[in-house]
Amino acid sequence: MTELADSYRYCGAVTAEHGRTYHLATRLLPERRRAAVHSLYGFARTVDDIVDVDPGRTAGDCAAELDRIDAALRLGFTCRTAVGPDACAPEMRRVLPAFLDTVATFDIPHDYFFAFLQSMRMDVPGTAEHRAEYDTMTELRKYMYGSAVVIGLQMLPVLGTTGPLADAEPHAAALGEAFQLTNFLRDVGEDLDRGRVYLPADELGAFGVDTELLAHSRRSGTTDRRIVRALAHLISITRSVYREAEPGIAMLDRRVQPGIRTAFVLYSRILDEIERGGYRVLDRRATVSRRNRWATALPQFARLAVPARGRVR
């Protein structure tokens, strides 16, 4: 197996292990585009894992690794040269061949990935960019541009559109933001353990919620009524972002619409599961069941069998 083929296989395995909902949706994509999406996910997931400081890695180690990845990208984007064995972490070296091949093949703007690294630095204590909390939604959206919006934008060249790419970009950006907000709502407890609160302080404070109350509820396994009201409010905001994103699905290549529609529906259902679970995001993780995931995906498989009309430009 060649290094490139092994890299694509590895990215597929990373996606299957860490992004079950995402991976199921990608199974509806044509093979070449599916592999490309896996490589983009593999890159983002590997960087995300690096910035989560664990007992064996200090914040300084994380910041230094982000710098090495930045340098590896600049080299790779210039000449698509494989990085040396000491250039960055082993996991990233396995991802980079497929990632660089995808970026070059689909001509994805390089600035997206440097914006992503910039947002990841905001997660690392000790860096000049570090933020443990966000005061307003406006501040959070600056973070989400690099952590989520560019994810939606970098997918567009891979997925293809039926009209000008620029027409679909606002909707792709909204979809990236909707997915990110959903993650923040689902992972409040886990993020607290890492010393982070992504939900904006002013939105929480309007309901009498602060970091201390969230931490108390995390320790005690209880959900305060004030937290429930704040989460319900933020879920409403997130659903409005999904509504902004939805028209963009019809702008995509017909062959990829079922996959993106599946991801759209399944991710938005995480919000339903949070509500169904009594908003207990501090002591458990809301997930969509395997049965429901397949019940959503199978009708989309059926749509692929319907003959297309018109032609993708």
N, C-alpha and C positions, 0 to 999 in steps of 0.2 A: 504494500500500500504506500503510495507516495505521501510526502509530507502534507501536501495540500489536501488530498483526500482524507488523510487521518485527521487533519484540522477540522474539516467540515463534519466528519463523523463525531468528533469530540464536542463540537458546538451543538450538534443535535442532541447528544447525551446530556449536556448541561441544561438545555432547554427542557428536555423531558423530565429531568430530576427536579428542577427548581421552579418551572413555570408550567404546571400541569394544564391549567386552563388555556394558557397561551399556546402550549404545544399541541393541544387538541385542535385549536383553531388553525394552526399552520398545516395540519394534515389535509386541509381542504385546498391548499395552494398547489400550483404546478411545481414539479420537483425542483427545478432550478431556483425558483423564487423562494420555495420553502427553505432550501439550503442557505440562501442568502439571508433570509430573516433569522434563521438559527445562528448564523455567524454574528449578526448585529446584536442579537440577544446575548450570545456567549460573551461578546466583548463587554457589554454593559453590565452583565451579571458578575463577571470576573472582577471588574473595577469596583463594583458595589461591595463585593465580598472583601476586597482588599482594604477598603476604608472603614470597615467594621472592626475596630480595635479589639483584639482578643488577648488573653493572658500571655500568649507567645509573641505578641507584636505590639510595639509601642506606637503612639501617635506619630513620633518622629519617623519610625519605620514606614508607616503608611504614607506620610507626606513625601518621603524620599522615593517610595515606589511609584507614586503618581508622577513625580518628576521623571523617573526612568521611562514610564509609559509615554509621557508627553514626548520625550526625546525619540523613543522608538517609532512613534507615529510620524514625527517630522521626517525621520529617515525613510520610513516605509512609504510615505506619501510621495516622497521625492523620487525614489528609485525602486520601490517595492523590494528592497533588500531584506533578507532574513536577519533578525537581530541575533547578536551573539549570545552565548549561554549565560553570561552574567548581566545582560542588559536589563532584564526585568524578571518577575516571578515566573516559575515553571508553568503555572496555569495560563498566564498571559502569553507565553511563548507558544503554547499549543493553540491558542485562539488566533493569534495574529496572522498566520498565512491565509486562513479562510476569510478573516475580516478584511485584510488588505486587498485580497482578490475581489471581494464583493464591492468594496468602495470604488475600486478602479473600474470594474465591469459595468457598474450602474452609474458611474460618474457622480457620486454623492459628494456634496460640498464638504470640504475638510473642516470648515469652521464649526460645523455642528459638533464634532467630536472634541474640539478644544473647549467649546462652551460646556460640554458634558463634564470634562475633567475639572473645569473651574467650579462647577456646582458640587462636584465630589469633594473638592478641597474644603468647601463650606461645612462638610460633615466631619472634618478631621480636627480634633482639638490641637491647639498650638500653632495652626497656620494663621496667617494674617486674615484669611477669608472666613475663618470658622464662625458658625452661628449655631447655637444650641436651641434657640427659640426664635420665633418670628412674631413681630408685634402686630402686623397687619396682613391682610390678604395680598395687598400690593407688594409687600416685601417678599412674601412667600412665592408670588408669581415670578419674581426675579430669579429665585432659586429654581423654580419649576421650569423656567425656560431651558436651562441647561440639563436638568435632570429628567425632563419629560417631554416638553414641547419639541425639542430637537429630535427626540425618538420618533415622534409622529412624522416630522418633516423628512427624516432620513429614510423612512419607509416608502415614501411616495415614488421615488425613482425605481425602486424595486418592484412595487406593486403595479405601476402603470396607471395612467388615467385616460379617460375618454375625451378629454379636452385639454386646454392649457393647464400645466402643472400649477401655476399661480392661483387658479380658481379654486383648486382643492386644498391649497396650503392652510388657509384659516381653519378649515374643518379638521385637517390632520393635526394641527397644533392643539385644537380643542380636545381631540380624542386623547392625545398624549397627556394633557392636563387632567382630563376626567379619570383616566386610569391611575394617575399618580395620586389624585385626591382620594380615590377609592382605597389605594394602598395605605395612605396615611390614616384613614378612618379605621381600616381593618387592623392596623399594626400599632395602635396607640400604646398598648402595654409593652410590646417588644421594644418600641422606640424609647420609651421611658427608661427601660433597663440600660439602654445605650447612652442615656443622658441627653436625649433629644425630645423636643416636642415640636412637631411640624404644624399642628393646628394653630391658626393665628390667635395670639393672646387677646386681641380685642373682640374677636368673635366668641371666644370662650368666656371672656370677662363679662360680656353682656348678659350672661346667664349665671354669673357668680362662680364661675369655674376658673381655677388657676392651677399651676403645676403642683402645688402642695396638695390640693384636693385630689388631683389625678393620681399622684403617688400614693396617697392614703388609700384610695380605692383599689389601686393595684396591690398593695400589701394586704389589705383586708379581704379582697375578693368580693367587694360589694360595689354596687352601682348607685351613686347618688342621683336623686331626681334632677338636680341641676345639670349633671353630666348628660343625662338622657335628653334633656331639652336642648342642650348645646349640640349634641350629636345629631339630633333630628334636624336642627337648623342647618348644620353643615352638610348633611345628606341632601337636603333640599337644594343647596347651592350646587352640589356636585351633579345632581340630576339636571340642573339647568345647563351645565357645561356639556353633559351628554347630548342634550337637545341641540346645542350649537354644533356638535360634531356630526350628528346623524346624517344630515344632507350630503356630507362628503362621501358616504359609502357608495351612493349611486354615481359618483363621478369617477370611480375606480374602474379599471379593466373588469369586465363582467366575470372573467375567470377567477378573480380574487375576491369578488364581493362576498361570496358565501363565507369564506374564511374570516374576513374582517367583521362581517355581520355576526358571526358566531362569537368572536372575541368581544364585540360590543355588548351583545346580550348577556354573555356569561359574566363579564366583569361588572356590568350594572346590577346583576343579580346578587353580587356580594353585598350590595347595599340592602337588598331585600332580606338577606340572611342576617345582617346586623340588626335590622328591625325585628325580625322573627325571633332572634335570640335575646330580646330585651335590652339591646344596646350594650351587651356585656363584652365589650372589646378589650377591657383591661385585664381580664383573667382567662380569655379564650380567643381563638382565631376563627372568624367567620369564613366558611368555605362553602362552595357549591358542590353538592354531592356528585359522585361519579355518574349515577343514574341520570341526574338532571343535566349534566354536561353532555352526555350522549343523546339525551332526548332533544337537546337544542341543536346538536351538530348534525344528526341524521337527516332532518328535513333540508338542511343546507346542502348535504351531499346530493339529495334528490334534485335540487335546483340545477346542479351542474349538468344533469342529463337533458335539460331543456335546451333546444337549439337556440343559438344566439341570433339576434337580429342586428343588423348594422355592423359597423366596423370600428375597432379601436384605433385611434390615431396615435 
